[in-house]
């Protein structure tokens, strides 16, 4: 399979953070990637962490051997941070031993590239990681029974998504269920909740709430023990017509078509 960004996904939406203490390598990486992506750079891990506080970054490429905080510690810091754990990381290293690769993966790296490497290889790896993330998000949104954990790439994200889904499902009939309600229940600020949900799923909190309603409905439909109007009411819809319209818009089939699909 060719590792390219799908035509319907504009490259300019992706921002890459490049981290390396070698200025020549940093310039080389930036030159190779800036044609397709927005690129920001940092000469060390501490500076990179500072940039991550002020920029929305979709992928990080970091050298391992750096003075002060090395790439492994930097990777571990990112993957342990609730606000950053979803960001994929490619580690670059001159070490080609199996132990070095294991250390990189243990730190949470999503990919590991040995120096020297070809620009084509690097571009293919970047495109693959970004494209796969987009495909996973789309699969979750369009598949009625796809579990929310399919979007989790770290244990931190998995725990957050499970808690988010459970909170929404426990309050489907609550008319107060909105962003403010979720933020309060999850003990998070509204901006933090918005950023986390958006970064993992490309959905706003309200879109996530609505999608969770529809997925719960799909689950109840698949069980087959409920009338459609009961299902609609259970997941928070007062109008069966509106429920059917939203279900079709989300999953590209009516509830009745979904019943036929399950039965077949």
C-alpha positions in Angstrom: 0.0 0.0 0.0 1.3 3.5 -0.8 1.8 5.7 2.2 0.2 9.0 1.1 -2.2 11.4 2.7 -5.7 10.9 1.1 -6.7 13.7 -1.2 -9.6 14.7 1.0 -7.4 15.3 3.9 -5.4 18.6 3.4 -1.8 18.3 4.5 -1.9 21.9 5.9 -4.0 20.8 8.8 -1.0 18.8 10.1 1.7 20.4 12.2 4.9 18.5 12.8 7.4 19.3 15.7 11.0 18.5 14.9 13.5 18.1 17.8 17.3 17.8 17.3 20.3 19.5 18.8 22.1 19.3 15.4 21.2 22.4 13.5 22.1 20.9 10.1 19.9 17.9 10.6 17.1 20.1 11.9 17.3 22.2 8.8 17.4 19.1 6.6 14.3 17.7 8.2 12.5 21.0 8.0 13.4 21.4 4.3 12.2 17.8 3.5 8.8 18.1 5.3 7.8 21.8 5.1 6.5 21.4 1.6 3.7 19.1 2.8 3.3 20.1 6.4 3.5 23.0 8.8 6.8 22.6 10.6 8.0 24.0 13.9 11.5 23.1 15.4 13.2 22.9 18.7 16.9 22.4 19.4 16.3 20.4 22.6 13.7 18.5 24.5 13.0 21.3 27.0 12.3 23.8 24.2 10.1 21.2 22.5 8.0 20.7 25.7 7.5 24.5 25.8 6.3 24.6 22.2 3.9 21.8 22.9 2.2 24.0 25.5 1.5 26.7 22.9 1.0 24.8 19.6 -1.3 22.1 18.4 1.0 19.4 17.1 -0.1 16.3 15.2 3.2 14.4 15.1 6.7 14.7 16.6 10.0 13.6 15.1 12.8 13.6 17.7 16.4 12.6 17.9 17.4 10.3 20.8 20.9 11.5 21.5 20.5 15.1 22.8 22.2 16.9 25.8 20.1 17.3 28.9 16.8 15.4 28.4 17.4 12.8 25.7 14.8 11.7 23.2 13.7 8.6 25.3 12.9 10.7 28.3 11.3 13.3 26.2 9.1 10.6 24.5 8.2 9.2 27.9 7.2 12.7 29.2 5.0 13.3 26.2 3.3 9.9 26.3 2.7 10.3 30.1 1.1 13.7 29.7 -2.7 13.6 29.5 -2.8 16.5 27.1 -0.1 15.1 24.8 -0.3 11.3 25.0 -2.2 11.0 21.7 0.5 12.6 19.7 2.5 10.1 17.6 6.3 10.2 17.9 9.0 9.0 15.5 12.4 8.6 17.2 15.6 9.0 15.2 18.9 7.4 16.3 22.3 6.3 15.0 22.1 3.2 17.2 21.0 0.1 15.2 21.0 -2.4 18.1 18.0 -4.4 19.1 18.2 -3.0 22.6 18.1 0.6 21.3 14.9 -0.2 19.4 13.3 -1.9 22.5 14.2 1.2 24.6 12.5 3.4 22.0 9.3 1.4 21.9 9.3 1.1 25.7 9.3 4.8 25.9 6.1 4.9 23.9 7.5 5.7 20.4 5.2 5.0 17.5 8.0 4.4 15.0 11.8 4.1 15.1 14.1 5.2 12.3 17.8 4.5 12.1 20.3 7.1 10.8 21.2 7.5 8.0 17.7 7.3 6.5 16.3 8.3 3.1 13.9 11.2 2.9 11.5 8.9 1.1 11.4 6.6 4.1 10.8 9.4 6.5 8.0 10.9 4.5 6.4 7.5 4.1 6.5 6.9 7.8 5.1 10.3 8.6 2.3 9.9 6.0 1.5 6.4 7.3 1.1 7.4 10.9 -1.0 10.5 10.1 -3.2 8.6 7.6 -3.8 5.7 10.0 -4.9 8.0 12.7 -7.4 9.6 10.3 -8.7 6.3 9.2 -9.2 5.1 12.7 -11.2 8.2 13.6 -13.3 7.8 10.5 -13.9 4.1 11.2 -15.1 4.9 14.8 -17.4 7.7 13.6 -19.0 5.7 10.7 -19.2 2.2 12.3 -22.2 1.8 14.5 -20.6 -0.8 16.9 -17.0 0.3 16.8 -15.8 0.8 20.4 -14.4 4.1 21.5 -11.2 2.4 22.6 -10.3 1.8 18.9 -9.0 5.4 18.9 -6.8 5.0 21.9 -3.0 4.7 21.2 -1.9 4.8 24.8 -3.2 3.6 28.2 -3.7 7.2 29.2 -6.0 7.8 26.3 -7.8 4.5 26.8 -8.7 5.3 30.4 -9.9 8.7 29.4 -12.1 7.5 26.5 -13.6 4.7 28.7 -14.4 7.2 31.4 -15.8 9.7 28.9 -18.1 7.1 27.3 -19.3 5.8 30.6 -20.1 9.3 31.8 -22.1 10.0 28.7 -24.0 6.7 28.7 -24.9 7.1 32.3 -26.5 10.4 31.6 -28.2 9.9 28.2 -31.6 10.9 29.5 -30.2 13.9 31.4 -31.3 17.2 29.7 -28.2 18.8 31.3 -25.8 16.6 29.4 -23.5 19.0 27.6 -19.9 20.1 27.6 -20.1 21.9 31.0 -21.7 18.8 32.5 -19.0 16.5 31.2 -16.1 18.8 32.2 -17.5 19.0 35.8 -18.0 15.2 36.0 -14.6 14.5 34.6 -13.0 17.1 36.8 -11.5 19.0 33.9 -11.7 22.5 32.5 -13.9 23.0 29.5 -11.0 24.0 27.2 -8.9 21.0 28.3 -11.8 18.6 27.7 -12.5 20.2 24.3 -8.9 19.9 23.2 -8.5 16.3 24.4 -11.7 15.1 22.7 -10.9 17.0 19.5 -7.3 15.8 19.3 -8.2 12.1 19.7 -11.4 12.0 17.6 -11.7 15.1 15.5 -15.1 15.6 17.2 -16.3 18.4 19.4 -17.6 17.3 22.8 -21.2 17.9 21.6 -20.6 15.8 18.5 -19.1 13.1 20.8 -22.2 13.2 23.0 -24.5 12.8 19.9 -22.4 10.0 18.4 -22.4 8.1 21.7 -26.2 8.4 21.8 -26.4 6.9 18.3 -23.9 4.2 19.0 -25.9 3.2 22.1 -29.0 3.1 19.9 -27.1 0.8 17.5 -26.2 -1.5 20.3 -29.8 -1.7 21.5 -31.0 -2.3 18.0 -28.5 -5.2 17.6 -29.8 -6.8 20.7 -33.3 -6.9 19.1 -35.4 -6.7 22.3 -36.7 -3.1 21.9 -39.1 -1.1 19.8 -37.5 1.7 17.8 -39.4 4.4 19.7 -38.2 2.9 23.0 -34.6 3.0 21.8 -34.9 6.6 20.6 -36.3 7.7 24.0 -33.7 5.7 25.9 -30.8 7.5 24.2 -32.3 10.9 24.7 -34.5 11.6 21.6 -38.0 13.0 21.9 -38.6 12.7 18.2 -38.4 9.3 16.4 -38.1 11.2 13.1 -35.2 13.2 14.3 -33.5 10.1 15.7 -33.9 8.3 12.3 -32.5 11.3 10.5 -29.5 11.7 12.7 -28.8 7.9 12.6 -28.9 7.9 8.8 -26.7 11.0 8.6 -24.1 9.5 10.9 -24.0 5.9 9.7 -25.3 6.3 6.1 -28.2 4.0 6.7 -31.6 4.3 8.4 -32.3 2.4 11.6 -34.5 0.0 9.6 -31.7 -0.6 7.1 -29.4 -1.3 10.0 -31.9 -3.9 11.4 -31.9 -5.6 8.0 -28.1 -5.6 7.8 -27.9 -7.2 11.2 -30.5 -9.8 10.4 -28.8 -10.7 7.1 
